[in-house]
Amino acid sequence: MRIKAMDNISQMNKQILTDALLANLNWFENSGIMVPDSGMWGVAERVALKGNNSMEKIYSSFPAWTEFDSYSVIEQRRADCNFEAALLFLLASEVLKVTKYREIADNILDFLYFRSGMLNRFPSDKTMHGSWYWSHINKSIWFDDNSWSCIIPLLISEKYPELDRKYELKKWGLILADSIAAAFKTHFQIQEGFQPAWSGNLKLPHWGSLVCMALSKAYAVLPDPEYREVIDLYQTHLDESKDTFIASEQAYAMLGSSCCYSALKDDKFKQIAEFFGDKLIKRMDQDTGNLPAEHYEAPTGTNLVDTIYTVNWALLGFHNLHAASGKDEYRDAFLKILKLLVRIQDKSSEKHVRGCWRGMYDLEVDAWGGGDCYEGGANSIYTGWTNAPIAFCIVLELLRDSINNRPE
């Protein structure tokens, strides 16, 4: 994955980042989201803190949990969350030189490929070949989750050839890329009466730009014109709709388009990525680094730090865009968000929260809070989507690396 070296991290103390990383890894091990803590049975989706009015809907919508006095572990094992956690522990083992983290990563991958039953190895519908069910208790197939379940195996296969041999990561990643491309073509322009097999509103970058992120990586591995066709179609859609998206969607678009530029070397993708990067910089609070919380699945407000749908993806997006463009303004934006996230990382003494990033922080009271929805909000602490991506972005920073596809 070592694609394009980042500049030095003198602007933020290396030890501070290392401490933040270690605290988050300890949260993964000690919070109860991995039972056993070896990763043998993967990672649960999240910790849900009690005392909010969304718990009843959380239980009814996600009916697998372990209950404790003040919180519950929502137990569904999602493929994307587990891939993100596996990548985190692999990279952490490299930067920290800790063998245990590599063993945890191997165990999570064992769970995914050999124990979870979530991989569609022999589907009846060929457009689902290589796809991953949403979780071990839910067999829906989502564009966004499968995009992560495509790009991460391809990234790991390059960096760790021994893992590629064991799990056939490249093979299954490319099979999934073929299915994503085929499904995109049938689902992007849905006609009346069409019964979708895949889930997700592709008109929004939350789904469509992640498809481009995955297919751009697949294209870098195998330049299939089918991947390029989907990427071109979606980037045109972004260009035509670029003034219609909220901050969360702009972050996804920046991430996906910067990946497309790196893989395909097409300046029009760079222009699109920079357009969204520039929009986000204009909307950023220059003192705190925060972006407004606007997502419909979480409480909203300019004072709220949304770590499920917004600042987490903006962090990774700016990191990736700087690697692709080399422009200082994107590096500066990345560092502002990173400093914010390091500052608000949970310092509580309780093991189920210490070292994590909860779902929402309220800058007005300088504490975790801001309200709850059954998926977003302060009392949902996600393994994937929030904690693993923030933490592996910290590792990439420490390694002077990125998820970019551009050769050195």
RAHUFEN-V277105 format. One line per field, one symbol per residue. ss: DSSP state (~ for helix, > for strand, _ for the rest). phi: phi as a letter, one per 30 degrees, with the letter a starting at -180 (. if undefined). burial: 1 if it has 16 or more other ideal C-beta (glycine too) atoms within 10 Angstrom, else 0. A space follows every 10 residues. Layout:
ss->???
phi->???
burial->???
//
This chain:
ss->__________ ___~~~~~~~ ~~~~~~~~~~ __________ _____>>>>_ ____~~~~~~ ~___>>>___ >>>>___>~~ ~~~~~~~~~~ ~~~~~~__~~ ~~~~~~~~~~ ~~~~~___>_ _____~~~__ _>__>__>__ _>~~~~~~~~ ~~~~~~~~~_ ~~~~~~~_~~ ~~~~~~~~~~ ~~~~~~~___ ________>_ ____~~~~~~ ~~~~~~~~~~ ~___~~~~~~ ~~~~~~~~~~ ~_____~~~~ ~~~~~~~~~~ ~~~~__~~~~ ~~~~~~~~~~ ~~~_______ __>_______ >__>>>____ ~~~~~~~~~~ ~~~~~__~~~ ~~~~~~~~~~ ~~~~______ _________> >>____>>__ _>____>__> >>~~~~~~~~ ~~~~~~~~~_ ________
phi->.dcbddddcd dbeedddddd dddddddedc djdbbdddie cicddaccdd jbdcdddddd dbdaaccbec abcddeccdd dddddddedd dddddchcde ddddedddde eddcbdiddd dbddcddcdi dcdeadcbcd bcdddddddc ddeddddddb edddddchdd edddddeedd dddeddcdcd ceidcdccck dddceecddd ededdddddd dbdddddddd edddddeddd cdcccdeedd dddddddddd dddchcdddd ddddeddddd ddcddddcid cddbddcbeb lddcccccbb ddddeddded ddddcidddd dddedddddd dddcedcddd ddbdjccdda bcddchadlj jbbdccjdcc cdddicdddd dddddedddh baddcddd
burial->1011010000 0000001001 1011101110 1111000010 1111111110 0101100110 0101100000 1111111111 1111111111 1111110000 1101111111 1110010111 0000001111 1111110100 1111111111 1111111101 0011001011 0111111111 1111001000 0000000101 0111111111 1111111111 1001011101 1101101100 0000111111 1111111111 1111000011 0111111111 1011000111 1111100110 1001111111 1111111111 1111100001 1111111101 1101110000 0111111111 1110000111 1111111111 1111111111 1111111110 11111100
//
